[in-house]
Amino acid sequence: MERLDHFMARANAAYYATRDPFADFTTSPEISQVFGEVLGLWAAVTWGLLGSPASVVLAEAGPGRGTLMADALRAIAQAAPGFRTALTVHLVETSPRLRAVQAAAIGEAVWHDTLDTLPEVPTILLANEFLDALPIRQFVRRGACWAERFAGPDGFLEQAVADGPDIVAEDGQIVERCEAAESLVADLARRFSRAGGAALFLDYGPEVSGPGESLQAIAGGKPADPLVAPGTADLTAHVDFGRLAAVARAEGAFVAGPVAQGLFLARLGLFQRTNRLARSQAPDKAMALMDGARRLGEPDRMGRLFKVLAVGSPMARDVPGFG
């Protein structure tokens, strides 16, 4: 029997070290180049709000193939050359195999195992579909008490706990907690209070905290049992944006959002930029560009399920995309 967050951390570490995650799923940067471009321009505006520091870290957590950062840097070089000169690229990635792929896309990057080793200078962090892979704990309401779920050889097991989540739940309901995400956001909020900066999180999950089970596994592009054959499937869970926003505020950071990804990207010009690109392409390429934008932004696709949250120092409180 193993606590669920320990099991999930171990399974995902093995999965990302040995397998190609993009054989199982597709992320937003792979759907459309415009996604990375508009996030790069968001970072450029945020740099200006921070006072245009002469030295700034542009970081990405969980950079995948490096596609988002490569697209962001291309847009920054064209639209914000001053920011391009000031920034250094830092990638937070633990997988040696993925680091090699990222190096082919972004040769200038500096790699880190954790956010803790980023330079203590103004920092702009992009994190797309990063938080959902962090390990969660699950608690089950049993009458007036709480039990915690553990991963066992034949399924989930429960063990009574003295202290459970501080949330109202009915008997049998499951409440998830991601201590790793909460710690990460709190650490970033403290970093930004010292050195300045902002982080942008894009992921799937609810705006308001509440009970519900969301742990899922994807293997071979199909749903799988999360407890079977650890290391062969990607394990993820919904991000509790409401709770993370509260954590950041408690540390004195400004918080923008969460807002629906579709609304956020539309405000950044996703569809206008895509239309301009499409006009110069062959019909099949133009159709693919437009379909990619719709997939990212339309409410019945990724536009509503995915949310966006910004956290940072007070200077950056007017970051674009949040109304």
C-alpha positions as CSV (number, residue, x, y, z in Angstrom):
1,M,0.0,0.0,0.0
2,E,1.4,3.4,-1.0
3,R,0.0,6.9,-0.5
4,L,-1.5,8.1,-3.7
5,D,0.7,11.1,-4.2
6,H,3.8,9.0,-3.7
7,F,2.5,6.5,-6.2
8,M,1.6,9.1,-8.8
9,A,5.0,10.9,-8.5
10,R,6.9,7.6,-8.9
11,A,4.7,6.5,-11.9
12,N,5.0,9.8,-13.7
13,A,8.8,10.1,-13.2
14,A,9.2,6.7,-14.8
15,Y,6.7,7.5,-17.6
16,Y,8.4,10.8,-18.6
17,A,11.9,9.3,-18.3
18,T,11.2,6.3,-20.6
19,R,8.3,7.2,-23.0
20,D,7.3,9.7,-25.6
21,P,4.3,11.5,-24.0
22,F,3.3,13.0,-27.3
23,A,2.4,9.5,-28.6
24,D,-0.4,9.6,-26.0
25,F,-1.7,13.2,-26.1
26,T,-1.3,16.5,-27.9
27,T,-0.8,19.8,-26.1
28,S,-1.8,23.3,-27.1
29,P,1.6,24.3,-28.6
30,E,1.5,21.4,-30.9
31,I,-2.1,22.3,-32.0
32,S,-1.2,25.8,-33.2
33,Q,1.9,27.9,-33.4
34,V,-0.2,30.9,-32.5
35,F,-0.6,29.6,-29.0
36,G,3.1,30.0,-28.2
37,E,3.3,33.3,-30.2
38,V,0.6,35.0,-28.2
39,L,2.0,33.8,-24.9
40,G,5.4,35.2,-25.9
41,L,3.8,38.5,-26.5
42,W,2.0,38.2,-23.2
43,A,5.4,37.8,-21.6
44,A,6.7,40.9,-23.5
45,V,3.9,43.0,-22.1
46,T,4.5,41.7,-18.6
47,W,8.2,42.5,-18.9
48,G,7.1,46.1,-19.6
49,L,4.8,46.2,-16.6
50,L,7.7,45.0,-14.5
51,G,9.7,48.1,-15.5
52,S,11.6,46.5,-18.5
53,P,14.5,45.1,-16.4
54,A,17.7,44.8,-18.2
55,S,18.1,41.2,-17.1
56,V,15.1,38.9,-16.9
57,V,14.5,35.1,-16.9
58,L,11.9,33.7,-19.3
59,A,11.2,30.3,-17.9
60,E,8.9,27.4,-18.8
61,A,7.9,24.6,-16.6
62,G,7.3,21.3,-18.4
63,P,8.4,22.5,-21.8
64,G,7.6,19.3,-23.7
65,R,9.3,19.4,-27.1
66,G,10.2,23.0,-26.7
67,T,7.6,24.1,-29.2
68,L,5.9,26.7,-27.0
69,M,9.1,28.4,-26.2
70,A,10.4,28.3,-29.7
71,D,7.2,29.9,-31.0
72,A,7.3,32.5,-28.2
73,L,10.9,33.5,-28.9
74,R,10.1,33.9,-32.6
75,A,7.3,36.3,-31.8
76,I,9.3,38.2,-29.2
77,A,12.2,38.7,-31.6
78,Q,9.8,40.3,-34.1
79,A,7.6,42.4,-31.8
80,A,9.8,43.1,-28.8
81,P,13.5,43.1,-29.6
82,G,14.3,44.8,-26.3
83,F,12.8,42.0,-24.4
84,R,14.6,39.5,-26.5
85,T,17.9,41.1,-25.7
86,A,17.2,41.2,-22.0
87,L,15.9,37.7,-21.5
88,T,17.6,34.4,-20.8
89,V,15.7,31.2,-21.4
90,H,15.4,28.7,-18.6
91,L,13.6,25.3,-18.8
92,V,12.4,23.3,-15.9
93,E,12.6,19.6,-17.0
94,T,13.8,16.5,-15.3
95,S,13.7,14.0,-18.2
96,P,17.1,13.7,-20.0
97,R,15.3,12.4,-23.1
98,L,13.0,15.4,-23.3
99,R,15.9,17.8,-22.5
100,A,17.6,16.5,-25.6
101,V,14.5,17.2,-27.7
102,Q,14.2,20.6,-26.2
103,A,17.9,21.4,-26.9
104,A,17.3,20.8,-30.6
105,A,14.5,23.4,-30.6
106,I,16.1,25.9,-28.2
107,G,19.9,25.6,-28.0
108,E,20.4,28.6,-25.8
109,A,18.4,27.3,-22.8
110,V,19.6,26.6,-19.3
111,W,17.9,23.6,-17.7
112,H,16.8,23.0,-14.1
113,D,15.3,20.1,-12.2
114,T,13.1,22.4,-10.1
115,L,12.1,26.0,-10.0
116,D,14.2,26.5,-6.9
117,T,17.4,27.0,-8.8
118,L,16.2,29.7,-11.2
119,P,18.3,32.9,-10.9
120,E,17.0,35.4,-8.3
121,V,16.1,38.0,-10.8
122,P,12.8,39.2,-12.3
123,T,11.2,36.1,-13.8
124,I,8.3,35.4,-16.2
125,L,7.2,31.8,-16.0
126,L,5.0,30.0,-18.5
127,A,3.5,26.7,-17.4
128,N,1.1,25.0,-19.8
129,E,-0.3,21.6,-18.7
130,F,2.3,21.4,-16.0
131,L,0.3,21.4,-12.8
132,D,-2.1,18.6,-13.8
133,A,0.8,16.1,-13.7
134,L,1.8,17.0,-10.1
135,P,0.9,14.3,-7.6
136,I,-2.4,14.5,-5.7
137,R,-3.8,13.1,-2.5
138,Q,-7.4,11.9,-2.3
139,F,-9.7,12.0,0.8
140,V,-13.1,10.3,1.1
141,R,-15.8,11.6,3.4
142,R,-17.0,8.7,5.6
143,G,-19.7,9.9,7.9
144,A,-18.3,12.5,10.2
145,C,-14.7,11.5,9.5
146,W,-12.2,11.4,6.6
147,A,-10.3,8.5,5.1
148,E,-7.3,8.8,2.7
149,R,-7.0,6.7,-0.4
150,F,-3.9,4.6,-1.0
151,A,-2.8,2.7,-4.1
152,G,-2.9,-1.0,-3.5
153,P,-2.0,-4.0,-5.7
154,D,-5.7,-4.7,-6.4
155,G,-7.1,-1.1,-6.4
156,F,-7.7,1.7,-4.0
157,L,-7.5,1.2,-0.2
158,E,-8.6,3.6,2.5
159,Q,-7.1,4.5,5.8
160,A,-8.8,6.8,8.4
161,V,-7.1,10.1,9.1
162,A,-7.5,12.5,12.0
163,D,-7.3,15.6,9.8
164,G,-9.0,15.9,6.4
165,P,-9.6,18.7,4.0
166,D,-11.2,21.9,5.2
167,I,-14.2,21.6,2.9
168,V,-17.8,20.6,3.2
169,A,-18.5,17.2,1.5
170,E,-21.2,14.6,1.6
171,D,-20.7,11.0,2.7
172,G,-18.7,9.2,0.0
173,Q,-17.5,12.2,-1.8
174,I,-13.8,12.5,-2.8
175,V,-11.8,15.6,-2.3
176,E,-8.4,16.0,-4.0
177,R,-5.4,18.0,-2.7
178,C,-2.2,18.8,-4.6
179,E,0.3,19.8,-2.0
180,A,3.1,20.0,-4.7
181,A,1.1,22.6,-6.7
182,E,0.3,24.6,-3.6
183,S,3.9,24.7,-2.4
184,L,5.1,25.7,-5.9
185,V,2.6,28.6,-6.1
186,A,3.5,29.8,-2.6
187,D,7.2,29.6,-3.4
188,L,6.7,31.6,-6.6
189,A,4.7,34.2,-4.8
190,R,7.5,34.7,-2.3
191,R,10.1,34.8,-5.1
192,F,8.1,37.5,-6.9
193,S,7.8,39.6,-3.7
194,R,11.6,39.6,-3.5
195,A,12.7,39.9,-7.1
196,G,9.6,40.7,-9.2
197,G,7.9,38.6,-11.8
198,A,4.8,36.8,-12.9
199,A,3.7,33.2,-13.7
200,L,1.0,32.1,-16.1
201,F,-0.6,28.8,-15.6
202,L,-2.8,27.2,-18.3
203,D,-4.4,23.8,-17.5
204,Y,-7.7,22.0,-17.1
205,G,-9.8,22.1,-14.0
206,P,-12.6,24.0,-12.2
207,E,-12.6,27.7,-11.3
208,V,-14.1,27.0,-7.9
209,S,-12.9,24.4,-5.4
210,G,-15.2,21.5,-4.6
211,P,-15.5,17.8,-4.2
212,G,-14.9,15.4,-7.1
213,E,-12.6,12.7,-8.4
214,S,-10.5,13.6,-11.5
215,L,-7.5,11.3,-11.5
216,Q,-7.0,9.8,-15.0
217,A,-4.5,7.8,-17.0
218,I,-3.7,7.9,-20.7
219,A,-1.7,5.1,-22.4
220,G,-1.4,4.6,-26.1
221,G,-3.8,7.5,-26.6
222,K,-6.6,5.8,-24.7
223,P,-7.9,5.9,-21.1
224,A,-6.3,3.4,-18.8
225,D,-6.4,2.2,-15.2
226,P,-4.2,4.6,-13.2
227,L,-3.1,1.9,-10.8
228,V,-2.1,-0.7,-13.4
229,A,1.5,-0.9,-14.7
230,P,2.8,2.3,-13.2
231,G,5.2,4.1,-15.5
232,T,3.4,3.1,-18.7
233,A,0.7,5.8,-18.6
234,D,0.5,9.5,-18.1
235,L,-1.3,10.2,-14.8
236,T,-3.0,13.6,-14.4
237,A,-5.7,15.3,-12.3
238,H,-7.7,18.5,-12.6
239,V,-6.1,21.6,-11.2
240,D,-7.8,23.3,-8.3
241,F,-7.4,26.9,-9.5
242,G,-9.5,28.4,-6.8
243,R,-7.3,26.9,-4.1
244,L,-4.1,27.9,-5.8
245,A,-5.4,31.5,-6.2
246,A,-6.1,31.6,-2.4
247,V,-2.6,30.3,-1.7
248,A,-1.0,33.0,-3.8
249,R,-3.1,35.8,-2.2
250,A,-2.1,34.5,1.2
251,E,1.5,35.1,0.3
252,G,0.8,38.7,-0.8
253,A,0.9,38.1,-4.6
254,F,-1.5,39.6,-7.1
255,V,-3.8,37.1,-8.8
256,A,-5.6,37.4,-12.1
257,G,-8.2,34.8,-13.0
258,P,-8.8,32.0,-13.3
259,V,-10.6,32.7,-16.6
260,A,-11.6,30.3,-19.4
261,Q,-8.7,29.6,-21.8
262,G,-10.9,30.5,-24.8
263,L,-11.7,33.9,-23.5
264,F,-8.1,34.6,-22.5
265,L,-6.6,33.6,-25.9
266,A,-9.3,35.5,-27.8
267,R,-8.3,38.6,-25.8
268,L,-4.7,38.1,-26.8
269,G,-5.6,37.9,-30.4
270,L,-5.6,34.2,-31.2
271,F,-8.2,34.4,-33.9
272,Q,-6.9,37.6,-35.5
273,R,-3.4,36.3,-35.7
274,T,-4.6,33.0,-37.1
275,N,-6.6,34.7,-39.8
276,R,-3.6,36.7,-40.9
277,L,-1.5,33.6,-41.1
278,A,-4.2,31.6,-42.9
279,R,-4.5,34.2,-45.7
280,S,-0.9,33.5,-46.8
281,Q,-1.2,29.7,-46.8
282,A,-2.5,27.0,-49.1
283,P,-6.2,26.1,-48.5
284,D,-5.4,22.9,-46.6
285,K,-2.9,24.6,-44.4
286,A,-5.2,27.5,-43.8
287,M,-8.0,25.2,-42.8
288,A,-5.7,23.4,-40.4
289,L,-4.7,26.7,-38.8
290,M,-8.3,27.8,-38.3
291,D,-9.3,24.4,-36.9
292,G,-6.4,24.6,-34.4
293,A,-7.5,28.0,-33.2
294,R,-11.1,26.7,-32.8
295,R,-9.9,23.7,-30.9
296,L,-8.0,25.9,-28.5
297,G,-10.7,28.5,-28.0
298,E,-14.2,27.2,-28.6
299,P,-16.2,26.4,-25.4
300,D,-17.2,22.9,-26.5
301,R,-13.6,22.0,-27.1
302,M,-10.7,23.2,-25.0
303,G,-11.9,26.8,-24.5
304,R,-14.0,26.2,-21.4
305,L,-12.5,23.2,-19.7
306,F,-9.0,24.8,-19.7
307,K,-8.4,27.8,-17.4
308,V,-5.8,30.4,-17.1
309,L,-4.4,31.9,-13.8
310,A,-1.7,34.6,-13.4
311,V,0.3,35.1,-10.2
312,G,2.9,37.8,-9.7
313,S,4.3,40.9,-8.0
314,P,2.0,43.9,-7.7
315,M,3.8,45.8,-10.5
316,A,2.4,43.2,-13.0
317,R,-1.2,43.2,-11.8
318,D,-2.5,44.7,-15.2
319,V,-1.3,41.7,-17.3
320,P,-3.3,41.3,-20.5
321,G,-6.0,38.7,-21.1
322,F,-8.0,38.9,-17.9
323,G,-10.4,41.7,-18.8
